[in-house]
């Protein structure tokens, strides 16, 4: 699937979470969507998280 279709589905799921669960559920679903998007971008090779995971090297 392309990112456009995936983002559309995520938007619909966030709307449902906001309607059913209120603001708290919407914010939690939004946080999970951002984490999933970053993980997906890393797996697609768009961003490199290895520097963040390793942290700073000792001097």
PDB file of N, CA, C and O in Angstrom:
ATOM      1  N   UNK A   1       0.844  -1.189   0.000  1.00  0.00           N
ATOM      2  CA  UNK A   1       0.000   0.000   0.000  1.00  0.00           C
ATOM      3  C   UNK A   1       0.883   1.244   0.000  1.00  0.00           C
ATOM      4  O   UNK A   1       1.993   1.242   0.531  1.00  0.00           O
ATOM      5  N   UNK A   2       0.372   2.277  -0.595  1.00  0.00           N
ATOM      6  CA  UNK A   2       1.100   3.529  -0.588  1.00  0.00           C
ATOM      7  C   UNK A   2       0.805   4.290   0.710  1.00  0.00           C
ATOM      8  O   UNK A   2      -0.202   4.056   1.377  1.00  0.00           O
ATOM      9  N   UNK A   3       1.706   5.195   1.038  1.00  0.00           N
ATOM     10  CA  UNK A   3       1.539   5.967   2.261  1.00  0.00           C
ATOM     11  C   UNK A   3       0.253   6.788   2.246  1.00  0.00           C
ATOM     12  O   UNK A   3      -0.320   7.030   3.308  1.00  0.00           O
ATOM     13  N   UNK A   4      -0.216   7.220   1.086  1.00  0.00           N
ATOM     14  CA  UNK A   4      -1.448   8.005   1.018  1.00  0.00           C
ATOM     15  C   UNK A   4      -2.626   7.179   1.509  1.00  0.00           C
ATOM     16  O   UNK A   4      -3.435   7.662   2.300  1.00  0.00           O
ATOM     17  N   UNK A   5      -2.729   5.954   1.053  1.00  0.00           N
ATOM     18  CA  UNK A   5      -3.829   5.087   1.475  1.00  0.00           C
ATOM     19  C   UNK A   5      -3.705   4.729   2.948  1.00  0.00           C
ATOM     20  O   UNK A   5      -4.703   4.694   3.667  1.00  0.00           O
ATOM     21  N   UNK A   6      -2.508   4.469   3.391  1.00  0.00           N
ATOM     22  CA  UNK A   6      -2.295   4.129   4.795  1.00  0.00           C
ATOM     23  C   UNK A   6      -2.659   5.313   5.691  1.00  0.00           C
ATOM     24  O   UNK A   6      -3.295   5.132   6.729  1.00  0.00           O
ATOM     25  N   UNK A   7      -2.266   6.504   5.301  1.00  0.00           N
ATOM     26  CA  UNK A   7      -2.585   7.694   6.095  1.00  0.00           C
ATOM     27  C   UNK A   7      -4.081   7.968   6.116  1.00  0.00           C
ATOM     28  O   UNK A   7      -4.607   8.449   7.120  1.00  0.00           O
ATOM     29  N   UNK A   8      -4.772   7.669   5.023  1.00  0.00           N
ATOM     30  CA  UNK A   8      -6.223   7.844   4.996  1.00  0.00           C
ATOM     31  C   UNK A   8      -6.888   6.891   5.981  1.00  0.00           C
ATOM     32  O   UNK A   8      -7.804   7.283   6.704  1.00  0.00           O
ATOM     33  N   UNK A   9      -6.434   5.648   6.011  1.00  0.00           N
ATOM     34  CA  UNK A   9      -6.984   4.679   6.954  1.00  0.00           C
ATOM     35  C   UNK A   9      -6.676   5.090   8.384  1.00  0.00           C
ATOM     36  O   UNK A   9      -7.539   4.989   9.256  1.00  0.00           O
ATOM     37  N   UNK A  10      -5.479   5.544   8.633  1.00  0.00           N
ATOM     38  CA  UNK A  10      -5.105   6.000   9.974  1.00  0.00           C
ATOM     39  C   UNK A  10      -5.969   7.190  10.389  1.00  0.00           C
ATOM     40  O   UNK A  10      -6.401   7.272  11.539  1.00  0.00           O
ATOM     41  N   UNK A  11      -6.219   8.106   9.466  1.00  0.00           N
ATOM     42  CA  UNK A  11      -7.080   9.241   9.772  1.00  0.00           C
ATOM     43  C   UNK A  11      -8.485   8.814  10.144  1.00  0.00           C
ATOM     44  O   UNK A  11      -9.083   9.368  11.067  1.00  0.00           O
ATOM     45  N   UNK A  12      -9.019   7.825   9.425  1.00  0.00           N
ATOM     46  CA  UNK A  12     -10.348   7.315   9.769  1.00  0.00           C
ATOM     47  C   UNK A  12     -10.353   6.642  11.140  1.00  0.00           C
ATOM     48  O   UNK A  12     -11.294   6.813  11.915  1.00  0.00           O
ATOM     49  N   UNK A  13      -9.317   5.888  11.434  1.00  0.00           N
ATOM     50  CA  UNK A  13      -9.237   5.240  12.742  1.00  0.00           C
ATOM     51  C   UNK A  13      -9.099   6.261  13.871  1.00  0.00           C
ATOM     52  O   UNK A  13      -9.671   6.080  14.946  1.00  0.00           O
ATOM     53  N   UNK A  14      -8.340   7.335  13.627  1.00  0.00           N
ATOM     54  CA  UNK A  14      -8.220   8.388  14.630  1.00  0.00           C
ATOM     55  C   UNK A  14      -9.551   9.101  14.847  1.00  0.00           C
ATOM     56  O   UNK A  14      -9.883   9.480  15.970  1.00  0.00           O
ATOM     57  N   UNK A  15     -10.305   9.281  13.778  1.00  0.00           N
ATOM     58  CA  UNK A  15     -11.618   9.910  13.915  1.00  0.00           C
ATOM     59  C   UNK A  15     -12.549   9.031  14.743  1.00  0.00           C
ATOM     60  O   UNK A  15     -13.284   9.532  15.594  1.00  0.00           O
ATOM     61  N   UNK A  16     -12.519   7.731  14.500  1.00  0.00           N
ATOM     62  CA  UNK A  16     -13.347   6.817  15.281  1.00  0.00           C
ATOM     63  C   UNK A  16     -12.929   6.830  16.751  1.00  0.00           C
ATOM     64  O   UNK A  16     -13.781   6.833  17.639  1.00  0.00           O
ATOM     65  N   UNK A  17     -11.628   6.839  17.007  1.00  0.00           N
ATOM     66  CA  UNK A  17     -11.138   6.880  18.386  1.00  0.00           C
ATOM     67  C   UNK A  17     -11.571   8.166  19.071  1.00  0.00           C
ATOM     68  O   UNK A  17     -11.919   8.151  20.251  1.00  0.00           O
ATOM     69  N   UNK A  18     -11.552   9.271  18.348  1.00  0.00           N
ATOM     70  CA  UNK A  18     -11.984  10.536  18.930  1.00  0.00           C
ATOM     71  C   UNK A  18     -13.468  10.568  19.226  1.00  0.00           C
ATOM     72  O   UNK A  18     -13.889  11.135  20.234  1.00  0.00           O
ATOM     73  N   UNK A  19     -14.265   9.966  18.358  1.00  0.00           N
ATOM     74  CA  UNK A  19     -15.713   9.948  18.556  1.00  0.00           C
ATOM     75  C   UNK A  19     -16.087   9.026  19.717  1.00  0.00           C
ATOM     76  O   UNK A  19     -16.908   9.390  20.558  1.00  0.00           O
ATOM     77  N   UNK A  20     -15.497   7.854  19.762  1.00  0.00           N
ATOM     78  CA  UNK A  20     -15.875   6.861  20.765  1.00  0.00           C
ATOM     79  C   UNK A  20     -15.225   7.150  22.123  1.00  0.00           C
ATOM     80  O   UNK A  20     -15.899   7.124  23.153  1.00  0.00           O
ATOM     81  N   UNK A  21     -13.947   7.417  22.123  1.00  0.00           N
ATOM     82  CA  UNK A  21     -13.218   7.479  23.389  1.00  0.00           C
ATOM     83  C   UNK A  21     -12.969   8.864  23.942  1.00  0.00           C
ATOM     84  O   UNK A  21     -12.497   8.992  25.071  1.00  0.00           O
ATOM     85  N   UNK A  22     -13.267   9.892  23.194  1.00  0.00           N
ATOM     86  CA  UNK A  22     -13.016  11.236  23.678  1.00  0.00           C
ATOM     87  C   UNK A  22     -11.613  11.705  23.344  1.00  0.00           C
ATOM     88  O   UNK A  22     -10.909  11.092  22.541  1.00  0.00           O
ATOM     89  N   UNK A  23     -11.219  12.797  23.972  1.00  0.00           N
ATOM     90  CA  UNK A  23      -9.942  13.438  23.658  1.00  0.00           C
ATOM     91  C   UNK A  23      -8.761  12.581  24.085  1.00  0.00           C
ATOM     92  O   UNK A  23      -7.764  12.512  23.367  1.00  0.00           O
ATOM     93  N   UNK A  24      -8.852  11.930  25.234  1.00  0.00           N
ATOM     94  CA  UNK A  24      -7.743  11.111  25.718  1.00  0.00           C
ATOM     95  C   UNK A  24      -7.430   9.954  24.785  1.00  0.00           C
ATOM     96  O   UNK A  24      -6.266   9.672  24.501  1.00  0.00           O
ATOM     97  N   UNK A  25      -8.461   9.294  24.314  1.00  0.00           N
ATOM     98  CA  UNK A  25      -8.262   8.188  23.377  1.00  0.00           C
ATOM     99  C   UNK A  25      -7.723   8.687  22.046  1.00  0.00           C
ATOM    100  O   UNK A  25      -6.912   8.013  21.410  1.00  0.00           O
ATOM    101  N   UNK A  26      -8.170   9.871  21.618  1.00  0.00           N
ATOM    102  CA  UNK A  26      -7.673  10.451  20.376  1.00  0.00           C
ATOM    103  C   UNK A  26      -6.188  10.750  20.475  1.00  0.00           C
ATOM    104  O   UNK A  26      -5.435  10.433  19.554  1.00  0.00           O
ATOM    105  N   UNK A  27      -5.754  11.349  21.566  1.00  0.00           N
ATOM    106  CA  UNK A  27      -4.336  11.682  21.741  1.00  0.00           C
ATOM    107  C   UNK A  27      -3.492  10.409  21.807  1.00  0.00           C
ATOM    108  O   UNK A  27      -2.402  10.357  21.238  1.00  0.00           O
ATOM    109  N   UNK A  28      -3.993   9.383  22.499  1.00  0.00           N
ATOM    110  CA  UNK A  28      -3.264   8.118  22.584  1.00  0.00           C
ATOM    111  C   UNK A  28      -3.156   7.458  21.210  1.00  0.00           C
ATOM    112  O   UNK A  28      -2.095   6.953  20.844  1.00  0.00           O
ATOM    113  N   UNK A  29      -4.247   7.462  20.453  1.00  0.00           N
ATOM    114  CA  UNK A  29      -4.224   6.892  19.105  1.00  0.00           C
ATOM    115  C   UNK A  29      -3.295   7.687  18.200  1.00  0.00           C
ATOM    116  O   UNK A  29      -2.603   7.104  17.365  1.00  0.00           O
ATOM    117  N   UNK A  30      -3.267   9.003  18.349  1.00  0.00           N
ATOM    118  CA  UNK A  30      -2.376   9.842  17.559  1.00  0.00           C
ATOM    119  C   UNK A  30      -0.917   9.542  17.888  1.00  0.00           C
ATOM    120  O   UNK A  30      -0.076   9.489  16.990  1.00  0.00           O
ATOM    121  N   UNK A  31      -0.617   9.348  19.159  1.00  0.00           N
ATOM    122  CA  UNK A  31       0.750   9.007  19.573  1.00  0.00           C
ATOM    123  C   UNK A  31       1.176   7.671  18.971  1.00  0.00           C
ATOM    124  O   UNK A  31       2.294   7.541  18.472  1.00  0.00           O
ATOM    125  N   UNK A  32       0.294   6.683  19.017  1.00  0.00           N
ATOM    126  CA  UNK A  32       0.610   5.385  18.432  1.00  0.00           C
ATOM    127  C   UNK A  32       0.780   5.484  16.926  1.00  0.00           C
ATOM    128  O   UNK A  32       1.620   4.789  16.354  1.00  0.00           O
ATOM    129  N   UNK A  33      -0.005   6.340  16.273  1.00  0.00           N
ATOM    130  CA  UNK A  33       0.128   6.521  14.823  1.00  0.00           C
ATOM    131  C   UNK A  33       1.475   7.139  14.468  1.00  0.00           C
ATOM    132  O   UNK A  33       2.099   6.751  13.480  1.00  0.00           O
ATOM    133  N   UNK A  34       1.918   8.088  15.262  1.00  0.00           N
ATOM    134  CA  UNK A  34       3.220   8.720  15.014  1.00  0.00           C
ATOM    135  C   UNK A  34       4.349   7.707  15.201  1.00  0.00           C
ATOM    136  O   UNK A  34       5.276   7.652  14.393  1.00  0.00           O
ATOM    137  N   UNK A  35       4.270   6.914  16.257  1.00  0.00           N
ATOM    138  CA  UNK A  35       5.292   5.888  16.495  1.00  0.00           C
ATOM    139  C   UNK A  35       5.308   4.876  15.355  1.00  0.00           C
ATOM    140  O   UNK A  35       6.377   4.482  14.888  1.00  0.00           O
ATOM    141  N   UNK A  36       4.128   4.457  14.907  1.00  0.00           N
ATOM    142  CA  UNK A  36       4.043   3.530  13.785  1.00  0.00           C
ATOM    143  C   UNK A  36       4.566   4.127  12.494  1.00  0.00           C
ATOM    144  O   UNK A  36       5.204   3.436  11.700  1.00  0.00           O
ATOM    145  N   UNK A  37       4.297   5.417  12.278  1.00  0.00           N
ATOM    146  CA  UNK A  37       4.797   6.082  11.082  1.00  0.00           C
ATOM    147  C   UNK A  37       6.313   6.183  11.066  1.00  0.00           C
ATOM    148  O   UNK A  37       6.949   5.990  10.030  1.00  0.00           O
ATOM    149  N   UNK A  38       6.877   6.484  12.212  1.00  0.00           N
ATOM    150  CA  UNK A  38       8.341   6.564  12.303  1.00  0.00           C
ATOM    151  C   UNK A  38       8.963   5.185  12.094  1.00  0.00           C
ATOM    152  O   UNK A  38       9.969   5.054  11.398  1.00  0.00           O
ATOM    153  N   UNK A  39       8.364   4.161  12.696  1.00  0.00           N
ATOM    154  CA  UNK A  39       8.883   2.801  12.510  1.00  0.00           C
ATOM    155  C   UNK A  39       8.753   2.365  11.052  1.00  0.00           C
ATOM    156  O   UNK A  39       9.661   1.736  10.510  1.00  0.00           O
ATOM    157  N   UNK A  40       7.642   2.692  10.422  1.00  0.00           N
ATOM    158  CA  UNK A  40       7.461   2.347   9.016  1.00  0.00           C
ATOM    159  C   UNK A  40       8.443   3.068   8.106  1.00  0.00           C
ATOM    160  O   UNK A  40       8.971   2.482   7.162  1.00  0.00           O
ATOM    161  N   UNK A  41       8.686   4.349   8.395  1.00  0.00           N
ATOM    162  CA  UNK A  41       9.651   5.109   7.600  1.00  0.00           C
ATOM    163  C   UNK A  41      11.059   4.544   7.778  1.00  0.00           C
ATOM    164  O   UNK A  41      11.853   4.529   6.838  1.00  0.00           O
ATOM    165  N   UNK A  42      11.357   4.082   8.984  1.00  0.00           N
ATOM    166  CA  UNK A  42      12.669   3.471   9.214  1.00  0.00           C
ATOM    167  C   UNK A  42      12.797   2.170   8.424  1.00  0.00           C
ATOM    168  O   UNK A  42      13.833   1.914   7.811  1.00  0.00           O
ATOM    169  N   UNK A  43      11.746   1.351   8.438  1.00  0.00           N
ATOM    170  CA  UNK A  43      11.788   0.080   7.713  1.00  0.00           C
ATOM    171  C   UNK A  43      11.823   0.298   6.209  1.00  0.00           C
ATOM    172  O   UNK A  43      12.398  -0.514   5.484  1.00  0.00           O
ATOM    173  N   UNK A  44      11.218   1.384   5.723  1.00  0.00           N
ATOM    174  CA  UNK A  44      11.263   1.705   4.298  1.00  0.00           C
ATOM    175  C   UNK A  44      12.592   2.337   3.894  1.00  0.00           C
ATOM    176  O   UNK A  44      12.865   2.482   2.702  1.00  0.00           O
ATOM    177  N   UNK A  45      13.417   2.712   4.858  1.00  0.00           N
ATOM    178  CA  UNK A  45      14.705   3.307   4.557  1.00  0.00           C
ATOM    179  C   UNK A  45      14.657   4.810   4.364  1.00  0.00           C
ATOM    180  O   UNK A  45      15.615   5.399   3.863  1.00  0.00           O
ATOM    181  N   UNK A  46      13.556   5.443   4.753  1.00  0.00           N
ATOM    182  CA  UNK A  46      13.442   6.893   4.589  1.00  0.00           C
ATOM    183  C   UNK A  46      14.194   7.658   5.670  1.00  0.00           C
ATOM    184  O   UNK A  46      14.725   8.739   5.417  1.00  0.00           O
ATOM    185  N   UNK A  47      14.241   7.097   6.872  1.00  0.00           N
ATOM    186  CA  UNK A  47      14.994   7.718   7.958  1.00  0.00           C
ATOM    187  C   UNK A  47      15.879   6.660   8.608  1.00  0.00           C
ATOM    188  O   UNK A  47      15.626   5.462   8.482  1.00  0.00           O
ATOM    189  N   UNK A  48      16.915   7.112   9.301  1.00  0.00           N
ATOM    190  CA  UNK A  48      17.844   6.206   9.956  1.00  0.00           C
ATOM    191  C   UNK A  48      17.780   6.437  11.460  1.00  0.00           C
ATOM    192  O   UNK A  48      18.185   7.492  11.949  1.00  0.00           O
ATOM    193  N   UNK A  49      17.280   5.466  12.178  1.00  0.00           N
ATOM    194  CA  UNK A  49      17.149   5.594  13.628  1.00  0.00           C
ATOM    195  C   UNK A  49      18.307   4.961  14.394  1.00  0.00           C
ATOM    196  O   UNK A  49      18.300   4.942  15.625  1.00  0.00           O
ATOM    197  N   UNK A  50      19.288   4.449  13.682  1.00  0.00           N
ATOM    198  CA  UNK A  50      20.385   3.766  14.366  1.00  0.00           C
ATOM    199  C   UNK A  50      21.180   4.719  15.257  1.00  0.00           C
ATOM    200  O   UNK A  50      21.674   4.310  16.307  1.00  0.00           O
ATOM    201  N   UNK A  51      21.309   5.964  14.859  1.00  0.00           N
ATOM    202  CA  UNK A  51      22.035   6.933  15.688  1.00  0.00           C
ATOM    203  C   UNK A  51      21.266   7.239  16.970  1.00  0.00           C
ATOM    204  O   UNK A  51      21.875   7.454  18.018  1.00  0.00           O
ATOM    205  N   UNK A  52      19.955   7.261  16.899  1.00  0.00           N
ATOM    206  CA  UNK A  52      19.140   7.540  18.075  1.00  0.00           C
ATOM    207  C   UNK A  52      19.158   6.346  19.020  1.00  0.00           C
ATOM    208  O   UNK A  52      19.222   6.519  20.237  1.00  0.00           O
ATOM    209  N   UNK A  53      19.103   5.150  18.473  1.00  0.00           N
ATOM    210  CA  UNK A  53      19.072   3.949  19.294  1.00  0.00           C
ATOM    211  C   UNK A  53      20.410   3.735  19.987  1.00  0.00           C
ATOM    212  O   UNK A  53      20.457   3.388  21.167  1.00  0.00           O
ATOM    213  N   UNK A  54      21.497   3.943  19.252  1.00  0.00           N
ATOM    214  CA  UNK A  54      22.829   3.755  19.838  1.00  0.00           C
ATOM    215  C   UNK A  54      23.160   4.848  20.828  1.00  0.00           C
ATOM    216  O   UNK A  54      23.867   4.596  21.803  1.00  0.00           O
ATOM    217  N   UNK A  55      22.671   6.053  20.610  1.00  0.00           N
ATOM    218  CA  UNK A  55      23.030   7.165  21.469  1.00  0.00           C
ATOM    219  C   UNK A  55      24.377   7.731  21.081  1.00  0.00           C
ATOM    220  O   UNK A  55      24.933   7.392  20.036  1.00  0.00           O
ATOM    221  N   UNK A  56      24.881   8.573  21.909  1.00  0.00           N
ATOM    222  CA  UNK A  56      26.176   9.180  21.612  1.00  0.00           C
ATOM    223  C   UNK A  56      27.301   8.261  22.069  1.00  0.00           C
ATOM    224  O   UNK A  56      27.231   7.635  23.127  1.00  0.00           O
ATOM    225  N   UNK A  57      28.324   8.201  21.252  1.00  0.00           N
ATOM    226  CA  UNK A  57      29.475   7.380  21.601  1.00  0.00           C
ATOM    227  C   UNK A  57      30.285   8.024  22.720  1.00  0.00           C
ATOM    228  O   UNK A  57      30.216   9.232  22.946  1.00  0.00           O
ATOM    229  N   UNK A  58      31.030   7.214  23.390  1.00  0.00           N
ATOM    230  CA  UNK A  58      31.855   7.762  24.476  1.00  0.00           C
ATOM    231  C   UNK A  58      33.092   8.405  23.857  1.00  0.00           C
ATOM    232  O   UNK A  58      33.759   7.831  22.996  1.00  0.00           O
ATOM    233  N   UNK A  59      33.362   9.578  24.313  1.00  0.00           N
ATOM    234  CA  UNK A  59      34.316  10.448  23.783  1.00  0.00           C
ATOM    235  C   UNK A  59      35.682  10.209  23.564  1.00  0.00           C
ATOM    236  O   UNK A  59      36.393  11.092  23.083  1.00  0.00           O
TER     237      UNK A  59
END
